[in-house]
């Protein structure tokens, strides 16, 4: 989970969203690579879920900040 101070500015949240999206893309590529090698993707998929949860939290925070 992401624990951001209440006064985190929108530009910082946008930067964190961009970083999280990059990590999500990299993790998806890793899962695809592992699948092609017939390797287990369980851990990589678990990490992807965590990244997606963080991204969703950041997107909610951005929506909140934009509405304020």
CHARMM-style PDB file with segment names, atoms N, HN, CA, C and O in Angstrom:
ATOM      1  N   UNK     1       0.834  -1.184   0.000  1.00  0.00      PROA
ATOM      2  CA  UNK     1       0.000   0.000   0.000  1.00  0.00      PROA
ATOM      3  C   UNK     1       0.874   1.240   0.000  1.00  0.00      PROA
ATOM      4  O   UNK     1       2.016   1.208   0.458  1.00  0.00      PROA
ATOM      5  N   UNK     2       0.345   2.302  -0.502  1.00  0.00      PROA
ATOM      6  HN  UNK     2      -0.583   2.328  -0.874  1.00  0.00      PROA
ATOM      7  CA  UNK     2       1.058   3.567  -0.560  1.00  0.00      PROA
ATOM      8  C   UNK     2       0.580   4.427   0.603  1.00  0.00      PROA
ATOM      9  O   UNK     2      -0.619   4.639   0.791  1.00  0.00      PROA
ATOM     10  N   UNK     3       1.535   4.914   1.371  1.00  0.00      PROA
ATOM     11  HN  UNK     3       2.509   4.743   1.218  1.00  0.00      PROA
ATOM     12  CA  UNK     3       1.198   5.787   2.487  1.00  0.00      PROA
ATOM     13  C   UNK     3       1.798   7.154   2.209  1.00  0.00      PROA
ATOM     14  O   UNK     3       2.949   7.423   2.551  1.00  0.00      PROA
ATOM     15  N   UNK     4       1.000   8.018   1.583  1.00  0.00      PROA
ATOM     16  HN  UNK     4       0.065   7.800   1.306  1.00  0.00      PROA
ATOM     17  CA  UNK     4       1.465   9.350   1.223  1.00  0.00      PROA
ATOM     18  C   UNK     4       0.953  10.363   2.230  1.00  0.00      PROA
ATOM     19  O   UNK     4      -0.173  10.251   2.714  1.00  0.00      PROA
ATOM     20  N   UNK     5       1.782  11.353   2.545  1.00  0.00      PROA
ATOM     21  HN  UNK     5       2.697  11.443   2.152  1.00  0.00      PROA
ATOM     22  CA  UNK     5       1.275  12.441   3.384  1.00  0.00      PROA
ATOM     23  C   UNK     5       0.089  13.129   2.710  1.00  0.00      PROA
ATOM     24  O   UNK     5       0.017  13.196   1.483  1.00  0.00      PROA
ATOM     25  N   UNK     6      -0.813  13.624   3.495  1.00  0.00      PROA
ATOM     26  HN  UNK     6      -0.755  13.570   4.492  1.00  0.00      PROA
ATOM     27  CA  UNK     6      -2.026  14.257   2.969  1.00  0.00      PROA
ATOM     28  C   UNK     6      -1.704  15.436   2.050  1.00  0.00      PROA
ATOM     29  O   UNK     6      -2.467  15.732   1.130  1.00  0.00      PROA
ATOM     30  N   UNK     7      -0.579  16.107   2.295  1.00  0.00      PROA
ATOM     31  HN  UNK     7       0.040  15.866   3.042  1.00  0.00      PROA
ATOM     32  CA  UNK     7      -0.243  17.297   1.523  1.00  0.00      PROA
ATOM     33  C   UNK     7       0.683  17.012   0.331  1.00  0.00      PROA
ATOM     34  O   UNK     7       1.334  17.924  -0.180  1.00  0.00      PROA
ATOM     35  N   UNK     8       0.743  15.758  -0.107  1.00  0.00      PROA
ATOM     36  HN  UNK     8       0.215  15.017   0.308  1.00  0.00      PROA
ATOM     37  CA  UNK     8       1.567  15.413  -1.266  1.00  0.00      PROA
ATOM     38  C   UNK     8       1.012  16.122  -2.498  1.00  0.00      PROA
ATOM     39  O   UNK     8      -0.159  15.949  -2.836  1.00  0.00      PROA
ATOM     40  N   UNK     9       1.842  16.920  -3.174  1.00  0.00      PROA
ATOM     41  HN  UNK     9       2.794  17.061  -2.900  1.00  0.00      PROA
ATOM     42  CA  UNK     9       1.345  17.670  -4.336  1.00  0.00      PROA
ATOM     43  C   UNK     9       1.027  16.770  -5.533  1.00  0.00      PROA
ATOM     44  O   UNK     9       1.554  15.666  -5.670  1.00  0.00      PROA
ATOM     45  N   UNK    10       0.158  17.280  -6.381  1.00  0.00      PROA
ATOM     46  HN  UNK    10      -0.270  18.177  -6.270  1.00  0.00      PROA
ATOM     47  CA  UNK    10      -0.303  16.540  -7.557  1.00  0.00      PROA
ATOM     48  C   UNK    10       0.854  16.135  -8.462  1.00  0.00      PROA
ATOM     49  O   UNK    10       0.851  15.024  -8.992  1.00  0.00      PROA
ATOM     50  N   UNK    11       1.844  17.007  -8.653  1.00  0.00      PROA
ATOM     51  HN  UNK    11       1.846  17.909  -8.223  1.00  0.00      PROA
ATOM     52  CA  UNK    11       2.946  16.654  -9.551  1.00  0.00      PROA
ATOM     53  C   UNK    11       3.762  15.483  -9.021  1.00  0.00      PROA
ATOM     54  O   UNK    11       4.294  14.697  -9.804  1.00  0.00      PROA
ATOM     55  N   UNK    12       3.867  15.357  -7.705  1.00  0.00      PROA
ATOM     56  HN  UNK    12       3.435  15.995  -7.068  1.00  0.00      PROA
ATOM     57  CA  UNK    12       4.574  14.215  -7.117  1.00  0.00      PROA
ATOM     58  C   UNK    12       3.758  12.941  -7.339  1.00  0.00      PROA
ATOM     59  O   UNK    12       4.312  11.896  -7.681  1.00  0.00      PROA
ATOM     60  N   UNK    13       2.460  13.030  -7.148  1.00  0.00      PROA
ATOM     61  HN  UNK    13       2.010  13.879  -6.871  1.00  0.00      PROA
ATOM     62  CA  UNK    13       1.588  11.871  -7.370  1.00  0.00      PROA
ATOM     63  C   UNK    13       1.654  11.453  -8.839  1.00  0.00      PROA
ATOM     64  O   UNK    13       1.721  10.261  -9.137  1.00  0.00      PROA
ATOM     65  N   UNK    14       1.637  12.409  -9.747  1.00  0.00      PROA
ATOM     66  HN  UNK    14       1.583  13.378  -9.505  1.00  0.00      PROA
ATOM     67  CA  UNK    14       1.747  12.091 -11.177  1.00  0.00      PROA
ATOM     68  C   UNK    14       3.065  11.374 -11.483  1.00  0.00      PROA
ATOM     69  O   UNK    14       3.097  10.427 -12.269  1.00  0.00      PROA
ATOM     70  N   UNK    15       4.141  11.832 -10.862  1.00  0.00      PROA
ATOM     71  HN  UNK    15       4.115  12.601 -10.224  1.00  0.00      PROA
ATOM     72  CA  UNK    15       5.446  11.188 -11.057  1.00  0.00      PROA
ATOM     73  C   UNK    15       5.420   9.747 -10.542  1.00  0.00      PROA
ATOM     74  O   UNK    15       5.928   8.840 -11.201  1.00  0.00      PROA
ATOM     75  N   UNK    16       4.836   9.544  -9.379  1.00  0.00      PROA
ATOM     76  HN  UNK    16       4.423  10.281  -8.843  1.00  0.00      PROA
ATOM     77  CA  UNK    16       4.743   8.197  -8.807  1.00  0.00      PROA
ATOM     78  C   UNK    16       3.872   7.286  -9.680  1.00  0.00      PROA
ATOM     79  O   UNK    16       4.156   6.097  -9.822  1.00  0.00      PROA
ATOM     80  N   UNK    17       2.823   7.848 -10.255  1.00  0.00      PROA
ATOM     81  HN  UNK    17       2.593   8.814 -10.140  1.00  0.00      PROA
ATOM     82  CA  UNK    17       1.964   7.066 -11.158  1.00  0.00      PROA
ATOM     83  C   UNK    17       2.763   6.627 -12.380  1.00  0.00      PROA
ATOM     84  O   UNK    17       2.669   5.475 -12.805  1.00  0.00      PROA
ATOM     85  N   UNK    18       3.540   7.529 -12.940  1.00  0.00      PROA
ATOM     86  HN  UNK    18       3.617   8.464 -12.595  1.00  0.00      PROA
ATOM     87  CA  UNK    18       4.356   7.187 -14.108  1.00  0.00      PROA
ATOM     88  C   UNK    18       5.351   6.082 -13.766  1.00  0.00      PROA
ATOM     89  O   UNK    18       5.541   5.152 -14.551  1.00  0.00      PROA
ATOM     90  N   UNK    19       5.980   6.180 -12.606  1.00  0.00      PROA
ATOM     91  HN  UNK    19       5.825   6.935 -11.969  1.00  0.00      PROA
ATOM     92  CA  UNK    19       6.925   5.139 -12.181  1.00  0.00      PROA
ATOM     93  C   UNK    19       6.221   3.799 -11.984  1.00  0.00      PROA
ATOM     94  O   UNK    19       6.732   2.757 -12.395  1.00  0.00      PROA
ATOM     95  N   UNK    20       5.054   3.830 -11.357  1.00  0.00      PROA
ATOM     96  HN  UNK    20       4.640   4.677 -11.023  1.00  0.00      PROA
ATOM     97  CA  UNK    20       4.306   2.597 -11.113  1.00  0.00      PROA
ATOM     98  C   UNK    20       3.885   1.954 -12.426  1.00  0.00      PROA
ATOM     99  O   UNK    20       3.919   0.731 -12.568  1.00  0.00      PROA
ATOM    100  N   UNK    21       3.489   2.783 -13.380  1.00  0.00      PROA
ATOM    101  HN  UNK    21       3.462   3.776 -13.265  1.00  0.00      PROA
ATOM    102  CA  UNK    21       3.093   2.248 -14.694  1.00  0.00      PROA
ATOM    103  C   UNK    21       4.286   1.603 -15.396  1.00  0.00      PROA
ATOM    104  O   UNK    21       4.138   0.566 -16.043  1.00  0.00      PROA
ATOM    105  N   UNK    22       5.465   2.211 -15.272  1.00  0.00      PROA
ATOM    106  HN  UNK    22       5.585   3.053 -14.746  1.00  0.00      PROA
ATOM    107  CA  UNK    22       6.674   1.606 -15.849  1.00  0.00      PROA
ATOM    108  C   UNK    22       6.953   0.247 -15.214  1.00  0.00      PROA
ATOM    109  O   UNK    22       7.280  -0.718 -15.905  1.00  0.00      PROA
ATOM    110  N   UNK    23       6.821   0.183 -13.898  1.00  0.00      PROA
ATOM    111  HN  UNK    23       6.555   0.966 -13.337  1.00  0.00      PROA
ATOM    112  CA  UNK    23       7.046  -1.088 -13.206  1.00  0.00      PROA
ATOM    113  C   UNK    23       6.021  -2.138 -13.634  1.00  0.00      PROA
ATOM    114  O   UNK    23       6.346  -3.316 -13.786  1.00  0.00      PROA
ATOM    115  N   UNK    24       4.774  -1.688 -13.825  1.00  0.00      PROA
ATOM    116  HN  UNK    24       4.510  -0.732 -13.700  1.00  0.00      PROA
ATOM    117  CA  UNK    24       3.718  -2.625 -14.247  1.00  0.00      PROA
ATOM    118  C   UNK    24       4.047  -3.197 -15.620  1.00  0.00      PROA
ATOM    119  O   UNK    24       3.905  -4.400 -15.840  1.00  0.00      PROA
ATOM    120  N   UNK    25       4.481  -2.356 -16.534  1.00  0.00      PROA
ATOM    121  HN  UNK    25       4.597  -1.379 -16.355  1.00  0.00      PROA
ATOM    122  CA  UNK    25       4.831  -2.801 -17.885  1.00  0.00      PROA
ATOM    123  C   UNK    25       5.997  -3.796 -17.837  1.00  0.00      PROA
ATOM    124  O   UNK    25       5.975  -4.824 -18.513  1.00  0.00      PROA
ATOM    125  N   UNK    26       7.009  -3.477 -17.034  1.00  0.00      PROA
ATOM    126  HN  UNK    26       7.027  -2.642 -16.484  1.00  0.00      PROA
ATOM    127  CA  UNK    26       8.160  -4.374 -16.897  1.00  0.00      PROA
ATOM    128  C   UNK    26       7.746  -5.720 -16.303  1.00  0.00      PROA
ATOM    129  O   UNK    26       8.239  -6.768 -16.718  1.00  0.00      PROA
ATOM    130  N   UNK    27       6.843  -5.681 -15.336  1.00  0.00      PROA
ATOM    131  HN  UNK    27       6.442  -4.830 -14.998  1.00  0.00      PROA
ATOM    132  CA  UNK    27       6.416  -6.925 -14.687  1.00  0.00      PROA
ATOM    133  C   UNK    27       5.612  -7.787 -15.655  1.00  0.00      PROA
ATOM    134  O   UNK    27       5.761  -9.009 -15.669  1.00  0.00      PROA
ATOM    135  N   UNK    28       4.771  -7.164 -16.455  1.00  0.00      PROA
ATOM    136  HN  UNK    28       4.650  -6.171 -16.443  1.00  0.00      PROA
ATOM    137  CA  UNK    28       4.005  -7.910 -17.460  1.00  0.00      PROA
ATOM    138  C   UNK    28       4.968  -8.568 -18.451  1.00  0.00      PROA
ATOM    139  O   UNK    28       4.777  -9.722 -18.833  1.00  0.00      PROA
ATOM    140  N   UNK    29       5.990  -7.838 -18.861  1.00  0.00      PROA
ATOM    141  HN  UNK    29       6.145  -6.900 -18.551  1.00  0.00      PROA
ATOM    142  CA  UNK    29       6.978  -8.398 -19.785  1.00  0.00      PROA
ATOM    143  C   UNK    29       7.709  -9.572 -19.142  1.00  0.00      PROA
ATOM    144  O   UNK    29       7.975 -10.577 -19.801  1.00  0.00      PROA
ATOM    145  N   UNK    30       8.034  -9.447 -17.860  1.00  0.00      PROA
ATOM    146  HN  UNK    30       7.818  -8.630 -17.324  1.00  0.00      PROA
ATOM    147  CA  UNK    30       8.691 -10.542 -17.159  1.00  0.00      PROA
ATOM    148  C   UNK    30       7.797 -11.780 -17.122  1.00  0.00      PROA
ATOM    149  O   UNK    30       8.265 -12.894 -17.358  1.00  0.00      PROA
ATOM    150  N   UNK    31       6.530 -11.590 -16.831  1.00  0.00      PROA
ATOM    151  HN  UNK    31       6.149 -10.685 -16.640  1.00  0.00      PROA
ATOM    152  CA  UNK    31       5.586 -12.718 -16.789  1.00  0.00      PROA
ATOM    153  C   UNK    31       5.502 -13.382 -18.159  1.00  0.00      PROA
ATOM    154  O   UNK    31       5.502 -14.609 -18.254  1.00  0.00      PROA
ATOM    155  N   UNK    32       5.432 -12.587 -19.209  1.00  0.00      PROA
ATOM    156  HN  UNK    32       5.432 -11.590 -19.131  1.00  0.00      PROA
ATOM    157  CA  UNK    32       5.394 -13.146 -20.565  1.00  0.00      PROA
ATOM    158  C   UNK    32       6.671 -13.934 -20.861  1.00  0.00      PROA
ATOM    159  O   UNK    32       6.622 -15.014 -21.449  1.00  0.00      PROA
ATOM    160  N   UNK    33       7.801 -13.387 -20.453  1.00  0.00      PROA
ATOM    161  HN  UNK    33       7.842 -12.509 -19.976  1.00  0.00      PROA
ATOM    162  CA  UNK    33       9.089 -14.063 -20.666  1.00  0.00      PROA
ATOM    163  C   UNK    33       9.136 -15.390 -19.911  1.00  0.00      PROA
ATOM    164  O   UNK    33       9.524 -16.416 -20.469  1.00  0.00      PROA
ATOM    165  N   UNK    34       8.743 -15.362 -18.656  1.00  0.00      PROA
ATOM    166  HN  UNK    34       8.427 -14.529 -18.202  1.00  0.00      PROA
ATOM    167  CA  UNK    34       8.743 -16.594 -17.857  1.00  0.00      PROA
ATOM    168  C   UNK    34       7.799 -17.634 -18.454  1.00  0.00      PROA
ATOM    169  O   UNK    34       8.103 -18.827 -18.463  1.00  0.00      PROA
ATOM    170  N   UNK    35       6.669 -17.178 -18.945  1.00  0.00      PROA
ATOM    171  HN  UNK    35       6.423 -16.208 -18.937  1.00  0.00      PROA
ATOM    172  CA  UNK    35       5.701 -18.092 -19.565  1.00  0.00      PROA
ATOM    173  C   UNK    35       6.288 -18.763 -20.801  1.00  0.00      PROA
ATOM    174  O   UNK    35       6.117 -19.965 -21.004  1.00  0.00      PROA
ATOM    175  N   UNK    36       6.983 -17.974 -21.630  1.00  0.00      PROA
ATOM    176  HN  UNK    36       7.121 -16.998 -21.465  1.00  0.00      PROA
ATOM    177  CA  UNK    36       7.615 -18.548 -22.825  1.00  0.00      PROA
ATOM    178  C   UNK    36       8.665 -19.590 -22.453  1.00  0.00      PROA
ATOM    179  O   UNK    36       8.888 -20.544 -23.199  1.00  0.00      PROA
ATOM    180  N   UNK    37       9.304 -19.409 -21.307  1.00  0.00      PROA
ATOM    181  HN  UNK    37       9.122 -18.634 -20.702  1.00  0.00      PROA
ATOM    182  CA  UNK    37      10.324 -20.364 -20.853  1.00  0.00      PROA
ATOM    183  C   UNK    37       9.724 -21.508 -20.039  1.00  0.00      PROA
ATOM    184  O   UNK    37      10.447 -22.359 -19.519  1.00  0.00      PROA
ATOM    185  N   UNK    38       8.406 -21.519 -19.936  1.00  0.00      PROA
ATOM    186  HN  UNK    38       7.819 -20.829 -20.358  1.00  0.00      PROA
ATOM    187  CA  UNK    38       7.684 -22.526 -19.149  1.00  0.00      PROA
ATOM    188  C   UNK    38       8.127 -22.512 -17.689  1.00  0.00      PROA
ATOM    189  O   UNK    38       8.228 -23.557 -17.046  1.00  0.00      PROA
ATOM    190  N   UNK    39       8.388 -21.317 -17.181  1.00  0.00      PROA
ATOM    191  HN  UNK    39       8.306 -20.468 -17.703  1.00  0.00      PROA
ATOM    192  CA  UNK    39       8.776 -21.139 -15.777  1.00  0.00      PROA
ATOM    193  C   UNK    39       7.563 -20.667 -14.982  1.00  0.00      PROA
ATOM    194  O   UNK    39       6.596 -20.151 -15.541  1.00  0.00      PROA
ATOM    195  N   UNK    40       7.635 -20.854 -13.682  1.00  0.00      PROA
ATOM    196  HN  UNK    40       8.421 -21.273 -13.228  1.00  0.00      PROA
ATOM    197  CA  UNK    40       6.556 -20.410 -12.811  1.00  0.00      PROA
ATOM    198  C   UNK    40       6.444 -18.884 -12.832  1.00  0.00      PROA
ATOM    199  O   UNK    40       7.445 -18.167 -12.797  1.00  0.00      PROA
ATOM    200  N   UNK    41       5.223 -18.421 -12.889  1.00  0.00      PROA
ATOM    201  HN  UNK    41       4.411 -19.002 -12.917  1.00  0.00      PROA
ATOM    202  CA  UNK    41       4.974 -16.980 -12.866  1.00  0.00      PROA
ATOM    203  C   UNK    41       4.266 -16.550 -11.581  1.00  0.00      PROA
ATOM    204  O   UNK    41       3.829 -15.405 -11.468  1.00  0.00      PROA
ATOM    205  N   UNK    42       4.150 -17.450 -10.626  1.00  0.00      PROA
ATOM    206  HN  UNK    42       4.504 -18.380 -10.717  1.00  0.00      PROA
ATOM    207  CA  UNK    42       3.379 -17.176  -9.408  1.00  0.00      PROA
ATOM    208  C   UNK    42       3.908 -15.947  -8.671  1.00  0.00      PROA
ATOM    209  O   UNK    42       3.143 -15.038  -8.349  1.00  0.00      PROA
ATOM    210  N   UNK    43       5.205 -15.919  -8.406  1.00  0.00      PROA
ATOM    211  HN  UNK    43       5.826 -16.657  -8.668  1.00  0.00      PROA
ATOM    212  CA  UNK    43       5.774 -14.778  -7.678  1.00  0.00      PROA
ATOM    213  C   UNK    43       5.653 -13.491  -8.489  1.00  0.00      PROA
ATOM    214  O   UNK    43       5.314 -12.440  -7.945  1.00  0.00      PROA
ATOM    215  N   UNK    44       5.928 -13.572  -9.774  1.00  0.00      PROA
ATOM    216  HN  UNK    44       6.203 -14.426 -10.216  1.00  0.00      PROA
ATOM    217  CA  UNK    44       5.846 -12.389 -10.632  1.00  0.00      PROA
ATOM    218  C   UNK    44       4.411 -11.872 -10.705  1.00  0.00      PROA
ATOM    219  O   UNK    44       4.191 -10.661 -10.730  1.00  0.00      PROA
ATOM    220  N   UNK    45       3.438 -12.776 -10.740  1.00  0.00      PROA
ATOM    221  HN  UNK    45       3.617 -13.759 -10.719  1.00  0.00      PROA
ATOM    222  CA  UNK    45       2.039 -12.361 -10.780  1.00  0.00      PROA
ATOM    223  C   UNK    45       1.623 -11.734  -9.455  1.00  0.00      PROA
ATOM    224  O   UNK    45       0.829 -10.793  -9.436  1.00  0.00      PROA
ATOM    225  N   UNK    46       2.149 -12.244  -8.357  1.00  0.00      PROA
ATOM    226  HN  UNK    46       2.794 -13.008  -8.373  1.00  0.00      PROA
ATOM    227  CA  UNK    46       1.863 -11.658  -7.050  1.00  0.00      PROA
ATOM    228  C   UNK    46       2.416 -10.239  -6.972  1.00  0.00      PROA
ATOM    229  O   UNK    46       1.750  -9.331  -6.475  1.00  0.00      PROA
ATOM    230  N   UNK    47       3.625 -10.060  -7.461  1.00  0.00      PROA
ATOM    231  HN  UNK    47       4.165 -10.798  -7.865  1.00  0.00      PROA
ATOM    232  CA  UNK    47       4.211  -8.718  -7.480  1.00  0.00      PROA
ATOM    233  C   UNK    47       3.427  -7.791  -8.401  1.00  0.00      PROA
ATOM    234  O   UNK    47       3.256  -6.610  -8.096  1.00  0.00      PROA
ATOM    235  N   UNK    48       2.953  -8.313  -9.515  1.00  0.00      PROA
ATOM    236  HN  UNK    48       3.092  -9.272  -9.763  1.00  0.00      PROA
ATOM    237  CA  UNK    48       2.134  -7.508 -10.424  1.00  0.00      PROA
ATOM    238  C   UNK    48       0.865  -7.045  -9.717  1.00  0.00      PROA
ATOM    239  O   UNK    48       0.459  -5.893  -9.868  1.00  0.00      PROA
ATOM    240  N   UNK    49       0.246  -7.914  -8.962  1.00  0.00      PROA
ATOM    241  HN  UNK    49       0.576  -8.850  -8.839  1.00  0.00      PROA
ATOM    242  CA  UNK    49      -0.955  -7.532  -8.216  1.00  0.00      PROA
ATOM    243  C   UNK    49      -0.657  -6.402  -7.242  1.00  0.00      PROA
ATOM    244  O   UNK    49      -1.446  -5.468  -7.103  1.00  0.00      PROA
ATOM    245  N   UNK    50       0.479  -6.491  -6.572  1.00  0.00      PROA
ATOM    246  HN  UNK    50       1.120  -7.251  -6.684  1.00  0.00      PROA
ATOM    247  CA  UNK    50       0.861  -5.427  -5.635  1.00  0.00      PROA
ATOM    248  C   UNK    50       1.100  -4.113  -6.366  1.00  0.00      PROA
ATOM    249  O   UNK    50       0.675  -3.055  -5.902  1.00  0.00      PROA
ATOM    250  N   UNK    51       1.772  -4.176  -7.496  1.00  0.00      PROA
ATOM    251  HN  UNK    51       2.117  -5.036  -7.873  1.00  0.00      PROA
ATOM    252  CA  UNK    51       2.016  -2.970  -8.293  1.00  0.00      PROA
ATOM    253  C   UNK    51       0.694  -2.362  -8.740  1.00  0.00      PROA
ATOM    254  O   UNK    51       0.522  -1.144  -8.689  1.00  0.00      PROA
ATOM    255  N   UNK    52      -0.233  -3.194  -9.173  1.00  0.00      PROA
ATOM    256  HN  UNK    52      -0.094  -4.184  -9.214  1.00  0.00      PROA
ATOM    257  CA  UNK    52      -1.535  -2.695  -9.636  1.00  0.00      PROA
ATOM    258  C   UNK    52      -2.345  -2.090  -8.492  1.00  0.00      PROA
ATOM    259  O   UNK    52      -3.079  -1.124  -8.701  1.00  0.00      PROA
ATOM    260  N   UNK    53      -2.221  -2.644  -7.286  1.00  0.00      PROA
ATOM    261  HN  UNK    53      -1.625  -3.429  -7.116  1.00  0.00      PROA
ATOM    262  CA  UNK    53      -2.897  -2.065  -6.119  1.00  0.00      PROA
ATOM    263  C   UNK    53      -2.333  -0.688  -5.813  1.00  0.00      PROA
ATOM    264  O   UNK    53      -3.080   0.251  -5.535  1.00  0.00      PROA
ATOM    265  N   UNK    54      -1.016  -0.571  -5.863  1.00  0.00      PROA
ATOM    266  HN  UNK    54      -0.409  -1.333  -6.089  1.00  0.00      PROA
ATOM    267  CA  UNK    54      -0.365   0.713  -5.620  1.00  0.00      PROA
ATOM    268  C   UNK    54      -0.791   1.727  -6.680  1.00  0.00      PROA
ATOM    269  O   UNK    54      -1.103   2.875  -6.362  1.00  0.00      PROA
ATOM    270  N   UNK    55      -0.800   1.299  -7.928  1.00  0.00      PROA
ATOM    271  HN  UNK    55      -0.547   0.366  -8.186  1.00  0.00      PROA
ATOM    272  CA  UNK    55      -1.206   2.180  -9.021  1.00  0.00      PROA
ATOM    273  C   UNK    55      -2.651   2.651  -8.831  1.00  0.00      PROA
ATOM    274  O   UNK    55      -2.954   3.826  -9.039  1.00  0.00      PROA
ATOM    275  N   UNK    56      -3.522   1.753  -8.444  1.00  0.00      PROA
ATOM    276  HN  UNK    56      -3.276   0.799  -8.276  1.00  0.00      PROA
ATOM    277  CA  UNK    56      -4.925   2.122  -8.217  1.00  0.00      PROA
ATOM    278  C   UNK    56      -5.044   3.135  -7.077  1.00  0.00      PROA
ATOM    279  O   UNK    56      -5.832   4.076  -7.160  1.00  0.00      PROA
ATOM    280  N   UNK    57      -4.268   2.944  -6.023  1.00  0.00      PROA
ATOM    281  HN  UNK    57      -3.628   2.179  -5.955  1.00  0.00      PROA
ATOM    282  CA  UNK    57      -4.279   3.880  -4.903  1.00  0.00      PROA
ATOM    283  C   UNK    57      -3.799   5.257  -5.349  1.00  0.00      PROA
ATOM    284  O   UNK    57      -4.387   6.278  -4.994  1.00  0.00      PROA
ATOM    285  N   UNK    58      -2.728   5.269  -6.126  1.00  0.00      PROA
ATOM    286  HN  UNK    58      -2.250   4.440  -6.415  1.00  0.00      PROA
ATOM    287  CA  UNK    58      -2.204   6.542  -6.629  1.00  0.00      PROA
ATOM    288  C   UNK    58      -3.195   7.235  -7.553  1.00  0.00      PROA
ATOM    289  O   UNK    58      -3.332   8.458  -7.508  1.00  0.00      PROA
ATOM    290  N   UNK    59      -3.878   6.478  -8.380  1.00  0.00      PROA
ATOM    291  HN  UNK    59      -3.766   5.485  -8.417  1.00  0.00      PROA
ATOM    292  CA  UNK    59      -4.880   7.063  -9.282  1.00  0.00      PROA
ATOM    293  C   UNK    59      -6.050   7.651  -8.495  1.00  0.00      PROA
ATOM    294  O   UNK    59      -6.581   8.701  -8.858  1.00  0.00      PROA
ATOM    295  N   UNK    60      -6.451   6.977  -7.421  1.00  0.00      PROA
ATOM    296  HN  UNK    60      -6.020   6.124  -7.126  1.00  0.00      PROA
ATOM    297  CA  UNK    60      -7.512   7.521  -6.567  1.00  0.00      PROA
ATOM    298  C   UNK    60      -7.053   8.821  -5.905  1.00  0.00      PROA
ATOM    299  O   UNK    60      -7.816   9.783  -5.804  1.00  0.00      PROA
ATOM    300  N   UNK    61      -5.795   8.835  -5.455  1.00  0.00      PROA
ATOM    301  HN  UNK    61      -5.176   8.054  -5.537  1.00  0.00      PROA
ATOM    302  CA  UNK    61      -5.265  10.045  -4.826  1.00  0.00      PROA
ATOM    303  C   UNK    61      -5.238  11.196  -5.824  1.00  0.00      PROA
ATOM    304  O   UNK    61      -5.582  12.329  -5.484  1.00  0.00      PROA
ATOM    305  N   UNK    62      -4.824  10.901  -7.064  1.00  0.00      PROA
ATOM    306  HN  UNK    62      -4.544   9.981  -7.340  1.00  0.00      PROA
ATOM    307  CA  UNK    62      -4.798  11.950  -8.087  1.00  0.00      PROA
ATOM    308  C   UNK    62      -6.206  12.494  -8.346  1.00  0.00      PROA
ATOM    309  O   UNK    62      -6.404  13.703  -8.463  1.00  0.00      PROA
ATOM    310  N   UNK    63      -7.171  11.592  -8.432  1.00  0.00      PROA
ATOM    311  HN  UNK    63      -7.011  10.609  -8.337  1.00  0.00      PROA
ATOM    312  CA  UNK    63      -8.559  12.033  -8.650  1.00  0.00      PROA
ATOM    313  C   UNK    63      -9.027  12.914  -7.489  1.00  0.00      PROA
ATOM    314  O   UNK    63      -9.702  13.921  -7.702  1.00  0.00      PROA
ATOM    315  N   UNK    64      -8.673  12.537  -6.282  1.00  0.00      PROA
ATOM    316  HN  UNK    64      -8.125  11.719  -6.109  1.00  0.00      PROA
ATOM    317  CA  UNK    64      -9.037  13.328  -5.099  1.00  0.00      PROA
ATOM    318  C   UNK    64      -8.407  14.718  -5.175  1.00  0.00      PROA
ATOM    319  O   UNK    64      -9.078  15.724  -4.944  1.00  0.00      PROA
ATOM    320  N   UNK    65      -7.124  14.768  -5.496  1.00  0.00      PROA
ATOM    321  HN  UNK    65      -6.578  13.951  -5.683  1.00  0.00      PROA
ATOM    322  CA  UNK    65      -6.416  16.047  -5.571  1.00  0.00      PROA
ATOM    323  C   UNK    65      -6.974  16.932  -6.685  1.00  0.00      PROA
ATOM    324  O   UNK    65      -7.079  18.147  -6.521  1.00  0.00      PROA
ATOM    325  N   UNK    66      -7.326  16.332  -7.803  1.00  0.00      PROA
ATOM    326  HN  UNK    66      -7.241  15.344  -7.937  1.00  0.00      PROA
ATOM    327  CA  UNK    66      -7.871  17.110  -8.916  1.00  0.00      PROA
ATOM    328  C   UNK    66      -9.254  17.663  -8.585  1.00  0.00      PROA
ATOM    329  O   UNK    66      -9.633  18.724  -9.080  1.00  0.00      PROA
ATOM    330  N   UNK    67     -10.006  16.950  -7.750  1.00  0.00      PROA
ATOM    331  HN  UNK    67      -9.698  16.088  -7.348  1.00  0.00      PROA
ATOM    332  CA  UNK    67     -11.351  17.387  -7.380  1.00  0.00      PROA
ATOM    333  C   UNK    67     -11.314  18.473  -6.309  1.00  0.00      PROA
ATOM    334  O   UNK    67     -12.288  19.197  -6.104  1.00  0.00      PROA
ATOM    335  N   UNK    68     -10.181  18.572  -5.635  1.00  0.00      PROA
ATOM    336  HN  UNK    68      -9.390  17.984  -5.801  1.00  0.00      PROA
ATOM    337  CA  UNK    68     -10.077  19.559  -4.531  1.00  0.00      PROA
ATOM    338  C   UNK    68      -9.881  20.962  -5.040  1.00  0.00      PROA
ATOM    339  OT1 UNK    68      -9.776  21.897  -4.246  1.00  0.00      PROA
TER     340      UNK     68
END
